[in-house]
Amino acid sequence: MSKVRVDKWLWSIRIYKTRTIATKACKAGYVKLESGKILKPSSDISVGDTLIVKKNGINFTLDVLKLISKRVSSPLARECYEDKTSQEELKKYESWFISARGTEYREKGKGRPTKKERRELEDFKGDIPSPYDWDEWEDFE
């Protein structure tokens, strides 16, 4: 196999969860060759190409080492590309990943907070005005 569709390869190496998402990313212009040429989903890539993939606002730079067209396990997929993403972009990814996590957690079986617990939570979080209290927002800014 000397060439593979770019959307199929990105799905196979687990950059995108589904092939449909990979296709939409290509159509939206989020997948480019290093030379700047925007790739269509049906564009063929070969070993040695360098792709720039924009995902969640972060530009990942990937060198194609091996071509596959079937989705494989993560360790096998990792052997098919080399990640050349800059440290700056990786820091953006780490900060996005950390902020994407849920901030609050309540143990299973605890139910809804009591009135006392809710007040304690509000005190702990601070004075953030309600989005419906427009007058308070002017003072808050």
N, CA, C and O of each residue as an XYZ file, in Angstrom:
564
protein
N       0.847     -1.167      0.000
C       0.000      0.000      0.000
C       0.897      1.236      0.000
O       1.661      1.463      0.938
N       0.794      2.022     -1.056
C       1.660      3.190     -1.175
C       0.955      4.491     -0.801
O       1.612      5.481     -0.477
N      -0.394      4.496     -0.845
C      -1.143      5.701     -0.506
C      -2.436      5.311      0.205
O      -3.002      4.245     -0.037
N      -2.891      6.212      1.097
C      -4.130      6.001      1.849
C      -4.864      7.336      1.920
O      -4.239      8.396      1.949
N      -6.185      7.276      1.949
C      -6.981      8.496      2.131
C      -6.648      9.129      3.471
O      -6.468      8.424      4.465
N      -6.564     10.440      3.506
C      -6.157     11.141      4.724
C      -7.197     10.981      5.836
O      -6.826     10.823      6.999
N      -8.485     11.018      5.503
C      -9.498     10.872      6.549
C      -9.467      9.476      7.168
O      -9.656      9.313      8.374
N      -9.230      8.497      6.343
C      -9.151      7.113      6.822
C      -7.932      6.915      7.722
O      -8.011      6.231      8.743
N      -6.815      7.510      7.343
C      -5.585      7.371      8.129
C      -5.723      8.067      9.479
O      -5.322      7.515     10.504
N      -6.288      9.275      9.490
C      -6.464     10.006     10.755
C      -7.399      9.256     11.706
O      -7.193      9.270     12.919
N      -8.407      8.615     11.167
C      -9.301      7.797     11.986
C      -8.565      6.544     12.470
O      -8.717      6.142     13.624
N      -7.785      5.942     11.610
C      -7.070      4.708     11.952
C      -6.052      4.911     13.066
O      -5.876      4.032     13.910
N      -5.387      6.044     13.078
C      -4.367      6.271     14.115
C      -4.953      6.954     15.354
O      -4.219      7.380     16.246
N      -6.281      7.051     15.396
C      -7.012      7.527     16.574
C      -6.866      9.012     16.870
O      -6.964      9.425     18.026
N      -6.635      9.814     15.847
C      -6.647     11.265     16.041
C      -8.108     11.719     16.182
O      -8.419     12.586     16.999
N      -8.986     11.132     15.386
C     -10.413     11.422     15.459
C     -11.159     10.152     15.846
O     -10.772      9.045     15.473
N     -12.241     10.339     16.605
C     -12.987      9.208     17.141
C     -13.737      8.431     16.058
O     -13.833      7.206     16.123
N     -14.265      9.140     15.070
C     -14.978      8.483     13.983
C     -14.444      8.978     12.645
O     -13.825     10.038     12.557
N     -14.693      8.203     11.629
C     -14.244      8.603     10.302
C     -15.048      9.794      9.795
O     -14.534     10.622      9.043
N     -16.299      9.876     10.206
C     -17.138     11.010      9.823
C     -16.573     12.315     10.371
O     -16.559     13.328      9.671
N     -16.112     12.296     11.607
C     -15.513     13.493     12.204
C     -14.230     13.855     11.467
O     -13.961     15.033     11.232
N     -13.438     12.849     11.100
C     -12.208     13.100     10.340
C     -12.532     13.713      8.981
O     -11.835     14.620      8.527
N     -13.578     13.228      8.337
C     -13.994     13.763      7.043
C     -14.435     15.216      7.176
O     -14.066     16.059      6.357
N     -15.225     15.508      8.206
C     -15.682     16.882      8.418
C     -14.520     17.819      8.719
O     -14.525     18.970      8.283
N     -13.520     17.336      9.461
C     -12.345     18.159      9.766
C     -11.588     18.491      8.488
O     -11.114     19.615      8.321
N     -11.471     17.524      7.587
C     -10.791     17.773      6.315
C     -11.568     18.786      5.477
O     -10.979     19.691      4.887
N     -12.887     18.631      5.427
C     -13.721     19.552      4.645
C     -13.673     20.963      5.213
O     -13.763     21.937      4.465
N     -13.531     21.080      6.534
C     -13.491     22.395      7.178
C     -12.129     23.061      7.053
O     -11.980     24.228      7.416
N     -11.133     22.340      6.545
C      -9.806     22.921      6.349
C      -8.891     22.774      7.550
O      -7.896     23.491      7.657
N      -9.210     21.854      8.459
C      -8.385     21.657      9.651
C      -7.216     20.713      9.426
O      -6.394     20.531     10.324
N      -7.124     20.114      8.255
C      -6.031     19.189      7.942
C      -5.268     19.736      6.745
O      -5.841     19.950      5.677
N      -3.955     19.964      6.934
C      -3.117     20.522      5.868
C      -1.824     19.737      5.773
O      -1.394     19.082      6.723
N      -1.221     19.820      4.602
C       0.153     19.365      4.459
C       1.055     20.455      5.002
O       0.626     21.602      5.128
N       2.275     20.127      5.321
C       3.200     21.122      5.858
C       3.417     22.270      4.872
O       3.698     23.398      5.276
N       3.286     21.980      3.601
C       3.449     23.011      2.580
C       2.303     24.023      2.580
O       2.391     25.066      1.932
N       1.226     23.715      3.309
C       0.109     24.637      3.402
C      -1.089     24.231      2.579
O      -2.140     24.867      2.664
N      -0.955     23.183      1.780
C      -2.059     22.741      0.943
C      -3.126     22.078      1.821
O      -2.840     21.143      2.568
N      -4.358     22.581      1.714
C      -5.468     21.997      2.477
C      -5.890     20.707      1.790
O      -6.069     20.658      0.573
N      -6.043     19.670      2.594
C      -6.376     18.359      2.050
C      -7.873     18.099      2.090
O      -8.546     18.414      3.071
N      -8.390     17.514      0.998
C      -9.765     17.047      0.979
C      -9.779     15.663      1.629
O      -8.728     15.029      1.721
N     -10.927     15.180      2.078
C     -10.969     13.853      2.708
C     -10.464     12.743      1.797
O      -9.909     11.750      2.269
N     -10.652     12.907      0.515
C     -10.236     11.866     -0.427
C      -8.777     12.002     -0.864
O      -8.291     11.188     -1.648
N      -8.080     13.011     -0.371
C      -6.673     13.191     -0.742
C      -5.843     12.024     -0.218
O      -6.071     11.524      0.884
N      -4.884     11.606     -1.024
C      -4.014     10.506     -0.625
C      -2.766     11.052      0.049
O      -2.223     12.081     -0.351
N      -2.323     10.345      1.074
C      -1.060     10.685      1.721
C      -0.132      9.486      1.587
O      -0.582      8.362      1.368
N       1.146      9.732      1.718
C       2.118      8.643      1.633
C       3.139      8.793      2.754
O       3.164      9.808      3.450
N       3.961      7.800      2.920
C       4.983      7.819      3.962
C       5.930      8.995      3.710
O       6.363      9.225      2.581
N       6.241      9.727      4.769
C       7.128     10.876      4.653
C       6.409     12.213      4.639
O       7.037     13.257      4.816
N       5.095     12.194      4.431
C       4.325     13.446      4.460
C       4.249     13.974      5.889
O       4.285     13.205      6.850
N       4.143     15.279      6.013
C       3.953     15.916      7.312
C       2.622     16.638      7.299
O       2.385     17.508      6.461
N       1.740     16.268      8.247
C       0.406     16.843      8.328
C       0.312     17.790      9.510
O       0.914     17.561     10.559
N      -0.450     18.855      9.326
C      -0.783     19.756     10.425
C      -2.285     19.619     10.636
O      -3.080     19.961      9.761
N      -2.661     19.115     11.808
C      -4.051     18.839     12.132
C      -4.477     19.775     13.253
O      -3.881     19.782     14.330
N      -5.511     20.563     12.991
C      -6.027     21.472     14.018
C      -7.200     20.790     14.702
O      -8.203     20.453     14.073
N      -7.047     20.593     16.022
C      -8.093     19.928     16.794
C      -8.217     20.650     18.128
O      -7.231     20.800     18.849
N      -9.418     21.096     18.456
C      -9.685     21.839     19.697
C      -8.810     23.082     19.810
O      -8.396     23.447     20.910
N      -8.525     23.736     18.687
C      -7.737     24.963     18.698
C      -6.240     24.745     18.816
O      -5.492     25.712     18.963
N      -5.787     23.510     18.756
C      -4.369     23.188     18.889
C      -3.888     22.579     17.578
O      -4.559     21.718     17.010
N      -2.732     23.020     17.098
C      -2.166     22.509     15.848
C      -1.187     21.379     16.146
O      -0.101     21.609     16.679
N      -1.580     20.161     15.798
C      -0.715     19.006     15.956
C       0.055     18.791     14.658
O      -0.531     18.847     13.576
N       1.348     18.547     14.751
C       2.178     18.276     13.588
C       2.567     16.804     13.627
O       3.188     16.342     14.584
N       2.195     16.066     12.574
C       2.403     14.624     12.542
C       3.181     14.220     11.295
O       2.823     14.616     10.186
N       4.239     13.439     11.468
C       4.968     12.844     10.346
C       4.409     11.449     10.106
O       4.255     10.671     11.047
N       4.106     11.129      8.856
C       3.561      9.821      8.498
C       4.719      8.829      8.404
O       5.602      8.981      7.559
N       4.716      7.810      9.275
C       5.758      6.778      9.254
C       5.285      5.486      8.598
O       6.058      4.791      7.939
N       4.005      5.176      8.789
C       3.462      3.931      8.256
C       2.015      4.181      7.846
O       1.304      4.942      8.503
N       1.577      3.544      6.762
C       0.211      3.711      6.291
C      -0.647      2.542      6.751
O      -0.279      1.381      6.572
N      -1.794      2.860      7.345
C      -2.771      1.836      7.698
C      -4.145      2.358      7.309
O      -4.373      3.567      7.270
N      -5.057      1.437      7.023
C      -6.403      1.850      6.643
C      -7.460      1.261      7.558
O      -8.645      1.545      7.389
N      -7.053      0.438      8.532
C      -7.982     -0.141      9.505
C      -7.622      0.382     10.879
O      -6.448      0.584     11.188
N      -8.619      0.596     11.692
C      -8.391      1.083     13.057
C      -7.751     -0.029     13.883
O      -8.219     -1.168     13.903
N      -6.671      0.338     14.561
C      -5.928     -0.640     15.361
C      -5.813     -0.122     16.796
O      -6.263      0.981     17.104
N      -5.214     -0.919     17.655
C      -5.052     -0.524     19.049
C      -4.140      0.699     19.145
O      -3.384      1.008     18.224
N      -4.231      1.367     20.256
C      -3.471      2.596     20.452
C      -1.952      2.391     20.339
O      -1.291      3.192     19.679
N      -1.374      1.347     20.958
C       0.080      1.163     20.807
C       0.513      0.931     19.353
O       1.564      1.417     18.934
N      -0.287      0.197     18.595
C       0.042     -0.031     17.178
C      -0.148      1.246     16.363
O       0.625      1.519     15.446
N      -1.172      2.023     16.695
C      -1.419      3.277     15.978
C      -0.279      4.254     16.221
O       0.098      5.004     15.321
N       0.272      4.251     17.424
C       1.355      5.180     17.793
C       2.605      4.958     16.941
O       3.390      5.885     16.741
N       2.792      3.745     16.444
C       3.949      3.422     15.605
C       3.816      3.975     14.180
O       4.787      3.976     13.423
N       2.624      4.441     13.819
C       2.371      4.876     12.450
C       2.664      6.354     12.214
O       2.655      6.813     11.071
N       2.921      7.100     13.283
C       3.223      8.522     13.124
C       4.210      8.971     14.180
O       4.378      8.340     15.224
N       4.856     10.081     13.873
C       5.754     10.715     14.841
C       5.191     12.098     15.142
O       4.932     12.887     14.233
N       5.008     12.378     16.414
C       4.432     13.648     16.833
C       5.526     14.698     16.911
O       6.441     14.587     17.727
N       5.436     15.714     16.069
C       6.424     16.806     16.028
C       5.821     18.120     16.525
O       6.311     19.200     16.193
N       4.756     18.020     17.324
C       4.061     19.196     17.821
C       4.982     20.006     18.727
O       5.691     19.443     19.561
N       4.969     21.331     18.562
C       5.844     22.200     19.350
C       5.428     22.198     20.825
O       4.283     21.893     21.158
N       6.367     22.541     21.693
C       6.103     22.578     23.127
C       5.011     23.597     23.460
O       4.204     23.380     24.364
N       4.996     24.695     22.732
C       3.986     25.733     22.952
C       2.581     25.182     22.727
O       1.672     25.439     23.517
N       2.408     24.425     21.646
C       1.104     23.839     21.339
C       0.740     22.757     22.354
O      -0.425     22.621     22.728
N       1.732     21.992     22.798
C       1.463     20.954     23.797
C       1.019     21.567     25.119
O       0.171     20.999     25.806
N       1.580     22.716     25.485
C       1.160     23.397     26.715
C      -0.281     23.872     26.588
O      -1.044     23.811     27.552
N      -0.659     24.350     25.390
C      -2.052     24.745     25.162
C      -2.964     23.535     25.331
O      -4.046     23.642     25.909
N      -2.525     22.384     24.825
C      -3.317     21.165     24.927
C      -3.464     20.737     26.383
O      -4.554     20.356     26.809
N      -2.382     20.797     27.145
C      -2.445     20.414     28.556
C      -3.382     21.335     29.327
O      -4.165     20.865     30.152
N      -3.313     22.633     29.073
C      -4.191     23.556     29.787
C      -5.643     23.341     29.384
O      -6.536     23.466     30.222
N      -5.898     23.020     28.115
C      -7.262     22.716     27.681
C      -7.751     21.447     28.348
O      -8.891     21.388     28.808
N      -6.899     20.426     28.406
C      -7.288     19.139     28.959
C      -7.594     19.265     30.446
O      -8.543     18.654     30.937
N      -6.811     20.041     31.155
C      -7.035     20.223     32.589
C      -8.331     20.999     32.820
O      -9.096     20.658     33.722
N      -8.588     22.031     32.024
C      -9.795     22.826     32.220
C     -11.046     22.100     31.733
O     -12.153     22.491     32.104
N     -10.909     21.060     30.916
C     -12.070     20.335     30.407
C     -12.654     19.383     31.446
O     -13.781     18.912     31.288
N     -11.921     19.103     32.479
C     -12.416     18.199     33.512
C     -13.504     18.873     34.329
O     -13.565     20.099     34.428
N     -14.356     18.051     34.909
C     -15.395     18.581     35.780
C     -14.780     19.155     37.042
O     -13.808     18.611     37.564
N     -15.325     20.224     37.523
C     -14.746     20.875     38.688
C     -15.388     20.419     39.986
O     -14.785     20.528     41.053
N     -16.597     19.915     39.900
C     -17.290     19.524     41.110
C     -17.653     18.050     41.052
O     -17.928     17.499     39.986
N     -17.648     17.431     42.209
C     -17.963     16.019     42.283
C     -18.728     15.767     43.571
O     -18.339     16.257     44.631
N     -19.785     15.026     43.491
C     -20.556     14.650     44.666
C     -20.612     13.140     44.708
O     -20.894     12.493     43.700
N     -20.345     12.579     45.875
C     -20.306     11.126     46.011
C     -21.658     10.518     45.677
O     -22.706     11.108     45.941
N     -21.614      9.333     45.095
C     -22.828      8.636     44.712
C     -23.624      8.273     45.967
O     -23.062      7.819     46.964
N     -24.921      8.478     45.903
C     -25.788      8.146     47.020
C     -25.983      9.285     48.003
O     -26.771      9.156     48.940
N     -25.296     10.380     47.819
C     -25.410     11.520     48.732
C     -26.674     12.331     48.468
O     -27.166     13.016     49.365
N     -27.204     12.262     47.250
C     -28.393     13.031     46.925
C     -28.082     14.501     46.714
O     -26.925     14.897     46.571
N     -29.135     15.296     46.696
C     -28.968     16.734     46.512
C     -28.400     17.357     47.775
O     -28.604     16.831     48.869
N     -27.687     18.475     47.639
C     -27.165     19.135     48.841
C     -28.305     19.710     49.684
O     -29.322     20.160     49.155
N     -28.117     19.686     50.987
C     -29.090     20.316     51.867
C     -28.919     21.831     51.763
O     -27.975     22.329     51.149
N     -29.851     22.542     52.374
C     -29.786     23.996     52.335
C     -28.484     24.486     52.968
O     -27.855     25.419     52.469
N     -28.094     23.857     54.060
C     -26.864     24.245     54.758
C     -25.639     23.975     53.858
O     -24.752     24.819     53.736
N     -25.607     22.786     53.234
C     -24.481     22.443     52.352
C     -24.404     23.390     51.151
O     -23.318     23.782     50.723
N     -25.586     23.753     50.610
C     -25.608     24.671     49.475
C     -25.045     26.028     49.864
O     -24.283     26.628     49.106
N     -25.410     26.506     51.026
C     -24.895     27.797     51.491
C     -23.389     27.731     51.704
O     -22.676     28.680     51.379
N     -22.901     26.627     52.244
C     -21.461     26.458     52.427
C     -20.737     26.456     51.088
O     -19.663     27.044     50.960
N     -21.322     25.796     50.087
C     -20.731     25.788     48.748
C     -20.692     27.191     48.153
O     -19.686     27.594     47.568
N     -21.782     27.933     48.301
C     -21.824     29.304     47.778
C     -20.805     30.191     48.467
O     -20.173     31.026     47.820
N     -20.637     30.023     49.771
C     -19.638     30.801     50.499
C     -18.232     30.449     50.034
O     -17.377     31.323     49.888
N     -18.002     29.157     49.803
C     -16.694     28.692     49.364
C     -16.351     29.224     47.968
O     -15.215     29.626     47.716
N     -17.338     29.224     47.061
C     -17.109     29.674     45.681
C     -16.938     31.179     45.578
O     -16.276     31.661     44.660
N     -17.511     31.915     46.484
C     -17.375     33.362     46.431
C     -18.614     34.023     45.896
O     -19.619     33.368     45.621
N     -18.535     35.325     45.749
C     -19.673     36.123     45.314
C     -19.673     36.294     43.805
O     -19.163     37.288     43.289
N     -20.231     35.347     43.112
C     -20.394     35.459     41.665
C     -21.867     35.724     41.414
O     -22.708     34.904     41.783
N     -22.200     36.844     40.798
C     -23.611     37.190     40.624
C     -24.322     36.235     39.673
O     -23.701     35.617     38.809
N     -25.586     36.131     39.842
C     -26.426     35.331     38.972
C     -26.483     35.987     37.598
O     -26.442     37.214     37.513
N     -26.576     35.205     36.513
C     -26.665     35.818     35.182
C     -27.952     36.602     34.992
O     -28.071     37.372     34.039
N     -28.929     36.416     35.896
C     -30.204     37.112     35.766
C     -30.209     38.439     36.517
O     -31.115     39.252     36.333
N     -29.210     38.662     37.356
C     -29.119     39.909     38.106
C     -28.195     40.870     37.361
O     -27.011     40.970     37.684
N     -28.727     41.571     36.373
C     -27.914     42.411     35.503
C     -27.285     43.576     36.264
O     -26.176     43.999     35.939
N     -27.973     44.090     37.259
C     -27.433     45.215     38.030
C     -26.172     44.803     38.778
O     -25.228     45.586     38.881
N     -26.151     43.588     39.295
C     -24.981     43.104     40.030
C     -23.782     42.925     39.102
O     -22.640     43.116     39.520
N     -24.039     42.555     37.829
C     -22.939     42.347     36.886
C     -22.172     43.636     36.627
O     -20.953     43.616     36.458
N     -22.892     44.762     36.596
C     -22.220     46.045     36.358
C     -21.247     46.350     37.488
O     -20.154     46.866     37.254
N     -21.650     46.027     38.714
C     -20.762     46.245     39.869
C     -19.608     45.251     39.883
O     -18.510     45.561     40.346
N     -19.871     44.061     39.374
C     -18.872     42.998     39.414
C     -17.706     43.266     38.466
O     -16.569     42.897     38.760
N     -17.985     43.911     37.322
C     -16.944     44.167     36.328
C     -16.042     45.232     36.778
O     -15.101     45.585     36.067
